[in-house]
């Protein structure tokens, strides 16, 4: 079976559709089948996106992007620190 890639907005939409079907008395298996996803996918998405609104989703994306940027800065600074330590050890007089 071919894998589909769903955008985060699509995932939120599908989760809401499944929640509506569950509220109307359907079971999880049939609700997921009608949405075109597996039970495991539903539970994974619900764990990650459960109870999230679109505004929270965009905020989460912005925070993830900022976190990546900060991690890159820390890695660059750590590399600079190691280079300076090595050069200091090299220039230090032995004796």
ZAGUKE-444167 format. One record per atom (N, C-alpha, C): residue number from 1; residue in one letter; atom name; z, x, y. Coordinates in steps of 0.02 Angstrom, whole numbers. Each point is the difference from the previous one (the first is absolute). Layout:
<recs>
<rec><k>NUM</k><r>A</r><a>CA</a><w>Z</w><u>X</u><v>Y</v></rec>
...
</recs>
This chain:
<recs>
<rec><k>1</k><r>X</r><a>N</a><w>0</w><u>42</u><v>-59</v></rec>
<rec><k>1</k><r>X</r><a>CA</a><w>0</w><u>-42</u><v>59</v></rec>
<rec><k>1</k><r>X</r><a>C</a><w>0</w><u>44</u><v>62</v></rec>
<rec><k>2</k><r>X</r><a>N</a><w>-41</w><u>-16</u><v>48</v></rec>
<rec><k>2</k><r>X</r><a>CA</a><w>-5</w><u>40</u><v>61</v></rec>
<rec><k>2</k><r>X</r><a>C</a><w>62</w><u>-11</u><v>44</v></rec>
<rec><k>3</k><r>X</r><a>N</a><w>23</w><u>53</u><v>30</v></rec>
<rec><k>3</k><r>X</r><a>CA</a><w>58</w><u>-5</u><v>44</v></rec>
<rec><k>3</k><r>X</r><a>C</a><w>-22</w><u>-19</u><v>69</v></rec>
<rec><k>4</k><r>X</r><a>N</a><w>39</w><u>-42</u><v>32</v></rec>
<rec><k>4</k><r>X</r><a>CA</a><w>-14</w><u>-20</u><v>68</v></rec>
<rec><k>4</k><r>X</r><a>C</a><w>52</w><u>33</u><v>45</v></rec>
<rec><k>5</k><r>X</r><a>N</a><w>-21</w><u>17</u><v>59</v></rec>
<rec><k>5</k><r>X</r><a>CA</a><w>47</w><u>26</u><v>50</v></rec>
<rec><k>5</k><r>X</r><a>C</a><w>10</w><u>-54</u><v>51</v></rec>
<rec><k>6</k><r>X</r><a>N</a><w>61</w><u>-21</u><v>7</v></rec>
<rec><k>6</k><r>X</r><a>CA</a><w>17</w><u>-52</u><v>49</v></rec>
<rec><k>6</k><r>X</r><a>C</a><w>32</w><u>33</u><v>61</v></rec>
<rec><k>7</k><r>X</r><a>N</a><w>-18</w><u>-25</u><v>58</v></rec>
<rec><k>7</k><r>X</r><a>CA</a><w>33</w><u>25</u><v>60</v></rec>
<rec><k>7</k><r>X</r><a>C</a><w>70</w><u>-30</u><v>3</v></rec>
<rec><k>8</k><r>X</r><a>N</a><w>43</w><u>29</u><v>41</v></rec>
<rec><k>8</k><r>X</r><a>CA</a><w>68</w><u>-25</u><v>5</v></rec>
<rec><k>8</k><r>X</r><a>C</a><w>2</w><u>-72</u><v>24</v></rec>
<rec><k>9</k><r>X</r><a>N</a><w>-45</w><u>-18</u><v>45</v></rec>
<rec><k>9</k><r>X</r><a>CA</a><w>-3</w><u>-69</u><v>24</v></rec>
<rec><k>9</k><r>X</r><a>C</a><w>-20</w><u>-48</u><v>-56</v></rec>
<rec><k>10</k><r>X</r><a>N</a><w>-48</w><u>22</u><v>-42</v></rec>
<rec><k>10</k><r>X</r><a>CA</a><w>-20</w><u>-40</u><v>-57</v></rec>
<rec><k>10</k><r>X</r><a>C</a><w>58</w><u>-10</u><v>-49</v></rec>
<rec><k>11</k><r>X</r><a>N</a><w>39</w><u>53</u><v>-9</v></rec>
<rec><k>11</k><r>X</r><a>CA</a><w>57</w><u>-4</u><v>-45</v></rec>
<rec><k>11</k><r>X</r><a>C</a><w>50</w><u>-51</u><v>25</v></rec>
<rec><k>12</k><r>X</r><a>N</a><w>15</w><u>2</u><v>65</v></rec>
<rec><k>12</k><r>X</r><a>CA</a><w>47</w><u>-49</u><v>28</v></rec>
<rec><k>12</k><r>X</r><a>C</a><w>-26</w><u>-71</u><v>-9</v></rec>
<rec><k>13</k><r>X</r><a>N</a><w>-65</w><u>-9</u><v>9</v></rec>
<rec><k>13</k><r>X</r><a>CA</a><w>-31</w><u>-66</u><v>-8</v></rec>
<rec><k>13</k><r>X</r><a>C</a><w>6</w><u>-24</u><v>-72</v></rec>
<rec><k>14</k><r>X</r><a>N</a><w>-15</w><u>44</u><v>-48</v></rec>
<rec><k>14</k><r>X</r><a>CA</a><w>5</w><u>-18</u><v>-70</v></rec>
<rec><k>14</k><r>X</r><a>C</a><w>72</w><u>-15</u><v>-20</v></rec>
<rec><k>15</k><r>X</r><a>N</a><w>47</w><u>39</u><v>25</v></rec>
<rec><k>15</k><r>X</r><a>CA</a><w>71</w><u>-13</u><v>-15</v></rec>
<rec><k>15</k><r>X</r><a>C</a><w>21</w><u>-69</u><v>25</v></rec>
<rec><k>16</k><r>X</r><a>N</a><w>-23</w><u>-18</u><v>60</v></rec>
<rec><k>16</k><r>X</r><a>CA</a><w>17</w><u>-66</u><v>27</v></rec>
<rec><k>16</k><r>X</r><a>C</a><w>-31</w><u>-55</u><v>-43</v></rec>
<rec><k>17</k><r>X</r><a>N</a><w>-63</w><u>9</u><v>-21</v></rec>
<rec><k>17</k><r>X</r><a>CA</a><w>-32</w><u>-50</u><v>-43</v></rec>
<rec><k>17</k><r>X</r><a>C</a><w>38</w><u>-9</u><v>-65</v></rec>
<rec><k>18</k><r>X</r><a>N</a><w>22</w><u>56</u><v>-29</v></rec>
<rec><k>18</k><r>X</r><a>CA</a><w>37</w><u>-4</u><v>-63</v></rec>
<rec><k>18</k><r>X</r><a>C</a><w>68</w><u>-34</u><v>11</v></rec>
<rec><k>19</k><r>X</r><a>N</a><w>32</w><u>15</u><v>56</v></rec>
<rec><k>19</k><r>X</r><a>CA</a><w>64</w><u>-32</u><v>16</v></rec>
<rec><k>19</k><r>X</r><a>C</a><w>-8</w><u>-76</u><v>6</v></rec>
<rec><k>20</k><r>X</r><a>N</a><w>-55</w><u>-22</u><v>31</v></rec>
<rec><k>20</k><r>X</r><a>CA</a><w>-14</w><u>-71</u><v>7</v></rec>
<rec><k>20</k><r>X</r><a>C</a><w>-9</w><u>-32</u><v>-69</v></rec>
<rec><k>21</k><r>X</r><a>N</a><w>-38</w><u>34</u><v>-43</v></rec>
<rec><k>21</k><r>X</r><a>CA</a><w>-11</w><u>-26</u><v>-68</v></rec>
<rec><k>21</k><r>X</r><a>C</a><w>65</w><u>-3</u><v>-40</v></rec>
<rec><k>22</k><r>X</r><a>N</a><w>42</w><u>51</u><v>9</v></rec>
<rec><k>22</k><r>X</r><a>CA</a><w>64</w><u>1</u><v>-34</v></rec>
<rec><k>22</k><r>X</r><a>C</a><w>45</w><u>-57</u><v>25</v></rec>
<rec><k>23</k><r>X</r><a>N</a><w>-1</w><u>-12</u><v>65</v></rec>
<rec><k>23</k><r>X</r><a>CA</a><w>40</w><u>-54</u><v>28</v></rec>
<rec><k>23</k><r>X</r><a>C</a><w>-23</w><u>-68</u><v>-24</v></rec>
<rec><k>24</k><r>X</r><a>N</a><w>-64</w><u>-6</u><v>-16</v></rec>
<rec><k>24</k><r>X</r><a>CA</a><w>-25</w><u>-64</u><v>-24</v></rec>
<rec><k>24</k><r>X</r><a>C</a><w>12</w><u>-11</u><v>-74</v></rec>
<rec><k>25</k><r>X</r><a>N</a><w>33</w><u>48</u><v>-33</v></rec>
<rec><k>25</k><r>X</r><a>CA</a><w>20</w><u>-9</u><v>-69</v></rec>
<rec><k>25</k><r>X</r><a>C</a><w>-39</w><u>40</u><v>-50</v></rec>
<rec><k>26</k><r>X</r><a>N</a><w>-46</w><u>41</u><v>22</v></rec>
<rec><k>26</k><r>X</r><a>CA</a><w>-40</w><u>41</u><v>-45</v></rec>
<rec><k>26</k><r>X</r><a>C</a><w>42</w><u>59</u><v>-24</v></rec>
<rec><k>27</k><r>X</r><a>N</a><w>-19</w><u>29</u><v>-58</v></rec>
<rec><k>27</k><r>X</r><a>CA</a><w>36</w><u>60</u><v>-21</v></rec>
<rec><k>27</k><r>X</r><a>C</a><w>-36</w><u>62</u><v>26</v></rec>
<rec><k>28</k><r>X</r><a>N</a><w>34</w><u>57</u><v>-5</v></rec>
<rec><k>28</k><r>X</r><a>CA</a><w>-24</w><u>62</u><v>29</v></rec>
<rec><k>28</k><r>X</r><a>C</a><w>-67</w><u>20</u><v>-30</v></rec>
<rec><k>29</k><r>X</r><a>N</a><w>-6</w><u>-6</u><v>-66</v></rec>
<rec><k>29</k><r>X</r><a>CA</a><w>-61</w><u>22</u><v>-34</v></rec>
<rec><k>29</k><r>X</r><a>C</a><w>-61</w><u>-38</u><v>24</v></rec>
<rec><k>30</k><r>X</r><a>N</a><w>5</w><u>-66</u><v>4</v></rec>
<rec><k>30</k><r>X</r><a>CA</a><w>-59</w><u>-40</u><v>20</v></rec>
<rec><k>30</k><r>X</r><a>C</a><w>-13</w><u>9</u><v>75</v></rec>
<rec><k>31</k><r>X</r><a>N</a><w>52</w><u>8</u><v>41</v></rec>
<rec><k>31</k><r>X</r><a>CA</a><w>-10</w><u>10</u><v>72</v></rec>
<rec><k>31</k><r>X</r><a>C</a><w>-36</w><u>67</u><v>12</v></rec>
<rec><k>32</k><r>X</r><a>N</a><w>20</w><u>51</u><v>-37</v></rec>
<rec><k>32</k><r>X</r><a>CA</a><w>-32</w><u>66</u><v>8</v></rec>
<rec><k>32</k><r>X</r><a>C</a><w>-71</w><u>-2</u><v>-26</v></rec>
<rec><k>33</k><r>X</r><a>N</a><w>-11</w><u>-34</u><v>-55</v></rec>
<rec><k>33</k><r>X</r><a>CA</a><w>-68</w><u>-5</u><v>-28</v></rec>
<rec><k>33</k><r>X</r><a>C</a><w>-47</w><u>-35</u><v>48</v></rec>
<rec><k>34</k><r>X</r><a>N</a><w>25</w><u>-52</u><v>33</v></rec>
<rec><k>34</k><r>X</r><a>CA</a><w>-43</w><u>-36</u><v>47</v></rec>
<rec><k>34</k><r>X</r><a>C</a><w>-15</w><u>42</u><v>63</v></rec>
<rec><k>35</k><r>X</r><a>N</a><w>46</w><u>46</u><v>16</v></rec>
<rec><k>35</k><r>X</r><a>CA</a><w>-12</w><u>45</u><v>56</v></rec>
<rec><k>35</k><r>X</r><a>C</a><w>-42</w><u>60</u><v>-19</v></rec>
<rec><k>36</k><r>X</r><a>N</a><w>-8</w><u>11</u><v>-66</v></rec>
<rec><k>36</k><r>X</r><a>CA</a><w>-43</w><u>54</u><v>-24</v></rec>
<rec><k>36</k><r>X</r><a>C</a><w>36</w><u>67</u><v>-6</v></rec>
<rec><k>37</k><r>X</r><a>N</a><w>66</w><u>-2</u><v>-9</v></rec>
<rec><k>37</k><r>X</r><a>CA</a><w>38</w><u>62</u><v>-9</v></rec>
<rec><k>37</k><r>X</r><a>C</a><w>45</w><u>-7</u><v>-62</v></rec>
<rec><k>38</k><r>X</r><a>N</a><w>27</w><u>56</u><v>-23</v></rec>
<rec><k>38</k><r>X</r><a>CA</a><w>44</w><u>-2</u><v>-57</v></rec>
<rec><k>38</k><r>X</r><a>C</a><w>72</w><u>-12</u><v>22</v></rec>
<rec><k>39</k><r>X</r><a>N</a><w>42</w><u>-16</u><v>-49</v></rec>
<rec><k>39</k><r>X</r><a>CA</a><w>71</w><u>-11</u><v>15</v></rec>
<rec><k>39</k><r>X</r><a>C</a><w>32</w><u>64</u><v>28</v></rec>
<rec><k>40</k><r>X</r><a>N</a><w>-17</w><u>57</u><v>-31</v></rec>
<rec><k>40</k><r>X</r><a>CA</a><w>28</w><u>64</u><v>21</v></rec>
<rec><k>40</k><r>X</r><a>C</a><w>-19</w><u>16</u><v>72</v></rec>
<rec><k>41</k><r>X</r><a>N</a><w>-62</w><u>-14</u><v>17</v></rec>
<rec><k>41</k><r>X</r><a>CA</a><w>-23</w><u>11</u><v>68</v></rec>
<rec><k>41</k><r>X</r><a>C</a><w>39</w><u>-43</u><v>49</v></rec>
<rec><k>42</k><r>X</r><a>N</a><w>10</w><u>-63</u><v>-19</v></rec>
<rec><k>42</k><r>X</r><a>CA</a><w>38</w><u>-46</u><v>42</v></rec>
<rec><k>42</k><r>X</r><a>C</a><w>70</w><u>27</u><v>12</v></rec>
<rec><k>43</k><r>X</r><a>N</a><w>34</w><u>21</u><v>-53</v></rec>
<rec><k>43</k><r>X</r><a>CA</a><w>69</w><u>24</u><v>8</v></rec>
<rec><k>43</k><r>X</r><a>C</a><w>3</w><u>65</u><v>41</v></rec>
<rec><k>44</k><r>X</r><a>N</a><w>-49</w><u>44</u><v>-10</v></rec>
<rec><k>44</k><r>X</r><a>CA</a><w>-2</w><u>62</u><v>41</v></rec>
<rec><k>44</k><r>X</r><a>C</a><w>-11</w><u>-16</u><v>73</v></rec>
<rec><k>45</k><r>X</r><a>N</a><w>-48</w><u>-44</u><v>14</v></rec>
<rec><k>45</k><r>X</r><a>CA</a><w>-13</w><u>-20</u><v>70</v></rec>
<rec><k>45</k><r>X</r><a>C</a><w>60</w><u>-35</u><v>30</v></rec>
<rec><k>46</k><r>X</r><a>N</a><w>33</w><u>-43</u><v>-39</v></rec>
<rec><k>46</k><r>X</r><a>CA</a><w>57</w><u>-36</u><v>26</v></rec>
<rec><k>46</k><r>X</r><a>C</a><w>57</w><u>48</u><v>17</v></rec>
<rec><k>47</k><r>X</r><a>N</a><w>8</w><u>52</u><v>-42</v></rec>
<rec><k>47</k><r>X</r><a>CA</a><w>52</w><u>50</u><v>13</v></rec>
<rec><k>47</k><r>X</r><a>C</a><w>-16</w><u>38</u><v>65</v></rec>
<rec><k>48</k><r>X</r><a>N</a><w>-63</w><u>15</u><v>10</v></rec>
<rec><k>48</k><r>X</r><a>CA</a><w>-20</w><u>39</u><v>59</v></rec>
<rec><k>48</k><r>X</r><a>C</a><w>-6</w><u>-42</u><v>63</v></rec>
<rec><k>49</k><r>X</r><a>N</a><w>-31</w><u>-59</u><v>-4</v></rec>
<rec><k>49</k><r>X</r><a>CA</a><w>-16</w><u>-40</u><v>59</v></rec>
<rec><k>49</k><r>X</r><a>C</a><w>39</w><u>-65</u><v>4</v></rec>
<rec><k>50</k><r>X</r><a>N</a><w>45</w><u>-14</u><v>-45</v></rec>
<rec><k>50</k><r>X</r><a>CA</a><w>34</w><u>-64</u><v>-3</v></rec>
<rec><k>50</k><r>X</r><a>C</a><w>37</w><u>-17</u><v>65</v></rec>
<rec><k>51</k><r>X</r><a>N</a><w>-12</w><u>-59</u><v>26</v></rec>
<rec><k>51</k><r>X</r><a>CA</a><w>34</w><u>-23</u><v>60</v></rec>
<rec><k>51</k><r>X</r><a>C</a><w>-23</w><u>33</u><v>64</v></rec>
<rec><k>52</k><r>X</r><a>N</a><w>-57</w><u>34</u><v>-3</v></rec>
<rec><k>52</k><r>X</r><a>CA</a><w>-24</w><u>36</u><v>58</v></rec>
<rec><k>52</k><r>X</r><a>C</a><w>-52</w><u>-42</u><v>38</v></rec>
<rec><k>53</k><r>X</r><a>N</a><w>4</w><u>2</u><v>66</v></rec>
<rec><k>53</k><r>X</r><a>CA</a><w>-50</w><u>-35</u><v>42</v></rec>
<rec><k>53</k><r>X</r><a>C</a><w>-51</w><u>51</u><v>23</v></rec>
<rec><k>54</k><r>X</r><a>N</a><w>-55</w><u>-24</u><v>29</v></rec>
<rec><k>54</k><r>X</r><a>CA</a><w>-53</w><u>45</u><v>23</v></rec>
<rec><k>54</k><r>X</r><a>C</a><w>25</w><u>49</u><v>53</v></rec>
<rec><k>55</k><r>X</r><a>N</a><w>44</w><u>-22</u><v>44</v></rec>
<rec><k>55</k><r>X</r><a>CA</a><w>25</w><u>45</u><v>51</v></rec>
<rec><k>55</k><r>X</r><a>C</a><w>42</w><u>56</u><v>-32</v></rec>
<rec><k>56</k><r>X</r><a>N</a><w>38</w><u>-17</u><v>-51</v></rec>
<rec><k>56</k><r>X</r><a>CA</a><w>40</w><u>50</u><v>-35</v></rec>
<rec><k>56</k><r>X</r><a>C</a><w>-45</w><u>48</u><v>-38</v></rec>
<rec><k>57</k><r>X</r><a>N</a><w>-56</w><u>-26</u><v>-25</v></rec>
<rec><k>57</k><r>X</r><a>CA</a><w>-47</w><u>42</u><v>-36</v></rec>
<rec><k>57</k><r>X</r><a>C</a><w>-31</w><u>52</u><v>47</v></rec>
<rec><k>58</k><r>X</r><a>N</a><w>-20</w><u>-22</u><v>59</v></rec>
<rec><k>58</k><r>X</r><a>CA</a><w>-30</w><u>48</u><v>47</v></rec>
<rec><k>58</k><r>X</r><a>C</a><w>53</w><u>50</u><v>23</v></rec>
<rec><k>59</k><r>X</r><a>N</a><w>62</w><u>-22</u><v>7</v></rec>
<rec><k>59</k><r>X</r><a>CA</a><w>53</w><u>46</u><v>19</v></rec>
<rec><k>59</k><r>X</r><a>C</a><w>13</w><u>52</u><v>-55</v></rec>
<rec><k>60</k><r>X</r><a>N</a><w>-3</w><u>-23</u><v>-63</v></rec>
<rec><k>60</k><r>X</r><a>CA</a><w>10</w><u>45</u><v>-57</v></rec>
<rec><k>60</k><r>X</r><a>C</a><w>-56</w><u>52</u><v>-2</v></rec>
<rec><k>61</k><r>X</r><a>N</a><w>-62</w><u>-21</u><v>12</v></rec>
<rec><k>61</k><r>X</r><a>CA</a><w>-56</w><u>47</u><v>1</v></rec>
<rec><k>61</k><r>X</r><a>C</a><w>8</w><u>51</u><v>55</v></rec>
<rec><k>62</k><r>X</r><a>N</a><w>22</w><u>-22</u><v>60</v></rec>
<rec><k>62</k><r>X</r><a>CA</a><w>10</w><u>46</u><v>55</v></rec>
<rec><k>62</k><r>X</r><a>C</a><w>55</w><u>50</u><v>-16</v></rec>
<rec><k>63</k><r>X</r><a>N</a><w>54</w><u>-23</u><v>-31</v></rec>
<rec><k>63</k><r>X</r><a>CA</a><w>54</w><u>45</u><v>-19</v></rec>
<rec><k>63</k><r>X</r><a>C</a><w>-22</w><u>51</u><v>-53</v></rec>
<rec><k>64</k><r>X</r><a>N</a><w>-40</w><u>-22</u><v>-48</v></rec>
<rec><k>64</k><r>X</r><a>CA</a><w>-26</w><u>46</u><v>-50</v></rec>
<rec><k>64</k><r>X</r><a>C</a><w>-44</w><u>54</u><v>32</v></rec>
<rec><k>65</k><r>X</r><a>N</a><w>-42</w><u>-21</u><v>47</v></rec>
<rec><k>65</k><r>X</r><a>CA</a><w>-44</w><u>47</u><v>34</v></rec>
<rec><k>65</k><r>X</r><a>C</a><w>41</w><u>51</u><v>40</v></rec>
<rec><k>66</k><r>X</r><a>N</a><w>51</w><u>-24</u><v>35</v></rec>
<rec><k>66</k><r>X</r><a>CA</a><w>44</w><u>43</u><v>39</v></rec>
<rec><k>66</k><r>X</r><a>C</a><w>37</w><u>48</u><v>-46</v></rec>
<rec><k>67</k><r>X</r><a>N</a><w>22</w><u>-25</u><v>-57</v></rec>
<rec><k>67</k><r>X</r><a>CA</a><w>36</w><u>42</u><v>-48</v></rec>
<rec><k>67</k><r>X</r><a>C</a><w>-44</w><u>56</u><v>-25</v></rec>
<rec><k>68</k><r>X</r><a>N</a><w>-64</w><u>-15</u><v>-15</v></rec>
<rec><k>68</k><r>X</r><a>CA</a><w>-47</w><u>52</u><v>-22</v></rec>
<rec><k>68</k><r>X</r><a>C</a><w>-9</w><u>53</u><v>54</v></rec>
<rec><k>69</k><r>X</r><a>N</a><w>-6</w><u>-23</u><v>63</v></rec>
<rec><k>69</k><r>X</r><a>CA</a><w>-10</w><u>47</u><v>55</v></rec>
<rec><k>69</k><r>X</r><a>C</a><w>61</w><u>46</u><v>7</v></rec>
<rec><k>70</k><r>X</r><a>N</a><w>59</w><u>-28</u><v>-4</v></rec>
<rec><k>70</k><r>X</r><a>CA</a><w>61</w><u>40</u><v>6</v></rec>
<rec><k>70</k><r>X</r><a>C</a><w>9</w><u>48</u><v>-57</v></rec>
<rec><k>71</k><r>X</r><a>N</a><w>-18</w><u>-21</u><v>-61</v></rec>
<rec><k>71</k><r>X</r><a>CA</a><w>4</w><u>46</u><v>-58</v></rec>
<rec><k>71</k><r>X</r><a>C</a><w>-47</w><u>59</u><v>9</v></rec>
<rec><k>72</k><r>X</r><a>N</a><w>-59</w><u>-12</u><v>28</v></rec>
<rec><k>72</k><r>X</r><a>CA</a><w>-47</w><u>55</u><v>13</v></rec>
<rec><k>72</k><r>X</r><a>C</a><w>28</w><u>48</u><v>51</v></rec>
<rec><k>73</k><r>X</r><a>N</a><w>31</w><u>-27</u><v>52</v></rec>
<rec><k>73</k><r>X</r><a>CA</a><w>30</w><u>43</u><v>52</v></rec>
<rec><k>73</k><r>X</r><a>C</a><w>55</w><u>43</u><v>-30</v></rec>
<rec><k>74</k><r>X</r><a>N</a><w>43</w><u>-30</u><v>-41</v></rec>
<rec><k>74</k><r>X</r><a>CA</a><w>54</w><u>37</u><v>-31</v></rec>
<rec><k>74</k><r>X</r><a>C</a><w>-28</w><u>55</u><v>-46</v></rec>
<rec><k>75</k><r>X</r><a>N</a><w>-52</w><u>-15</u><v>-37</v></rec>
<rec><k>75</k><r>X</r><a>CA</a><w>-30</w><u>50</u><v>-44</v></rec>
<rec><k>75</k><r>X</r><a>C</a><w>-28</w><u>58</u><v>40</v></rec>
<rec><k>76</k><r>X</r><a>N</a><w>-33</w><u>-14</u><v>56</v></rec>
<rec><k>76</k><r>X</r><a>CA</a><w>-28</w><u>52</u><v>43</v></rec>
<rec><k>76</k><r>X</r><a>C</a><w>56</w><u>44</u><v>29</v></rec>
<rec><k>77</k><r>X</r><a>N</a><w>53</w><u>-32</u><v>23</v></rec>
<rec><k>77</k><r>X</r><a>CA</a><w>56</w><u>37</u><v>28</v></rec>
<rec><k>77</k><r>X</r><a>C</a><w>35</w><u>43</u><v>-52</v></rec>
<rec><k>78</k><r>X</r><a>N</a><w>6</w><u>-26</u><v>-60</v></rec>
<rec><k>78</k><r>X</r><a>CA</a><w>30</w><u>39</u><v>-55</v></rec>
<rec><k>78</k><r>X</r><a>C</a><w>-42</w><u>61</u><v>-16</v></rec>
<rec><k>79</k><r>X</r><a>N</a><w>-65</w><u>-8</u><v>1</v></rec>
<rec><k>79</k><r>X</r><a>CA</a><w>-45</w><u>56</u><v>-12</v></rec>
<rec><k>79</k><r>X</r><a>C</a><w>6</w><u>52</u><v>56</v></rec>
<rec><k>80</k><r>X</r><a>N</a><w>3</w><u>-22</u><v>62</v></rec>
<rec><k>80</k><r>X</r><a>CA</a><w>9</w><u>46</u><v>56</v></rec>
<rec><k>80</k><r>X</r><a>C</a><w>66</w><u>38</u><v>-7</v></rec>
<rec><k>81</k><r>X</r><a>N</a><w>52</w><u>-35</u><v>-20</v></rec>
<rec><k>81</k><r>X</r><a>CA</a><w>66</w><u>31</u><v>-8</v></rec>
<rec><k>81</k><r>X</r><a>C</a><w>-2</w><u>55</u><v>-54</v></rec>
<rec><k>82</k><r>X</r><a>N</a><w>-35</w><u>-13</u><v>-56</v></rec>
<rec><k>82</k><r>X</r><a>CA</a><w>-5</w><u>50</u><v>-53</v></rec>
<rec><k>82</k><r>X</r><a>C</a><w>-40</w><u>60</u><v>23</v></rec>
<rec><k>83</k><r>X</r><a>N</a><w>-53</w><u>-12</u><v>38</v></rec>
<rec><k>83</k><r>X</r><a>CA</a><w>-40</w><u>56</u><v>26</v></rec>
<rec><k>83</k><r>X</r><a>C</a><w>42</w><u>43</u><v>46</v></rec>
<rec><k>84</k><r>X</r><a>N</a><w>38</w><u>-31</u><v>45</v></rec>
<rec><k>84</k><r>X</r><a>CA</a><w>43</w><u>38</u><v>45</v></rec>
<rec><k>84</k><r>X</r><a>C</a><w>54</w><u>38</u><v>-37</v></rec>
<rec><k>85</k><r>X</r><a>N</a><w>28</w><u>-28</u><v>-52</v></rec>
<rec><k>85</k><r>X</r><a>CA</a><w>51</w><u>35</u><v>-40</v></rec>
<rec><k>85</k><r>X</r><a>C</a><w>-30</w><u>62</u><v>-33</v></rec>
<rec><k>86</k><r>X</r><a>N</a><w>-60</w><u>-8</u><v>-29</v></rec>
<rec><k>86</k><r>X</r><a>CA</a><w>-32</w><u>56</u><v>-33</v></rec>
<rec><k>86</k><r>X</r><a>C</a><w>-17</w><u>55</u><v>50</v></rec>
<rec><k>87</k><r>X</r><a>N</a><w>-23</w><u>-19</u><v>59</v></rec>
<rec><k>87</k><r>X</r><a>CA</a><w>-17</w><u>51</u><v>50</v></rec>
<rec><k>87</k><r>X</r><a>C</a><w>63</w><u>34</u><v>26</v></rec>
<rec><k>88</k><r>X</r><a>N</a><w>55</w><u>-36</u><v>6</v></rec>
<rec><k>88</k><r>X</r><a>CA</a><w>63</w><u>30</u><v>22</v></rec>
<rec><k>88</k><r>X</r><a>C</a><w>26</w><u>49</u><v>-53</v></rec>
<rec><k>89</k><r>X</r><a>N</a><w>-6</w><u>-17</u><v>-64</v></rec>
<rec><k>89</k><r>X</r><a>CA</a><w>21</w><u>45</u><v>-53</v></rec>
<rec><k>89</k><r>X</r><a>C</a><w>-43</w><u>62</u><v>-1</v></rec>
<rec><k>90</k><r>X</r><a>N</a><w>-63</w><u>-7</u><v>16</v></rec>
<rec><k>90</k><r>X</r><a>CA</a><w>-45</w><u>58</u><v>0</v></rec>
<rec><k>90</k><r>X</r><a>C</a><w>14</w><u>46</u><v>59</v></rec>
<rec><k>91</k><r>X</r><a>N</a><w>18</w><u>-28</u><v>58</v></rec>
<rec><k>91</k><r>X</r><a>CA</a><w>13</w><u>40</u><v>59</v></rec>
<rec><k>91</k><r>X</r><a>C</a><w>70</w><u>29</u><v>3</v></rec>
<rec><k>92</k><r>X</r><a>N</a><w>45</w><u>-25</u><v>-40</v></rec>
<rec><k>92</k><r>X</r><a>CA</a><w>69</w><u>23</u><v>0</v></rec>
<rec><k>92</k><r>X</r><a>C</a><w>2</w><u>72</u><v>-25</v></rec>
<rec><k>93</k><r>X</r><a>N</a><w>37</w><u>44</u><v>36</v></rec>
<rec><k>93</k><r>X</r><a>CA</a><w>4</w><u>69</u><v>-24</v></rec>
<rec><k>93</k><r>X</r><a>C</a><w>40</w><u>5</u><v>-64</v></rec>
<rec><k>94</k><r>X</r><a>N</a><w>-24</w><u>39</u><v>-45</v></rec>
<rec><k>94</k><r>X</r><a>CA</a><w>34</w><u>10</u><v>-64</v></rec>
<rec><k>94</k><r>X</r><a>C</a><w>50</w><u>57</u><v>7</v></rec>
<rec><k>95</k><r>X</r><a>N</a><w>58</w><u>-11</u><v>-20</v></rec>
<rec><k>95</k><r>X</r><a>CA</a><w>46</w><u>56</u><v>4</v></rec>
<rec><k>95</k><r>X</r><a>C</a><w>70</w><u>-17</u><v>8</v></rec>
</recs>
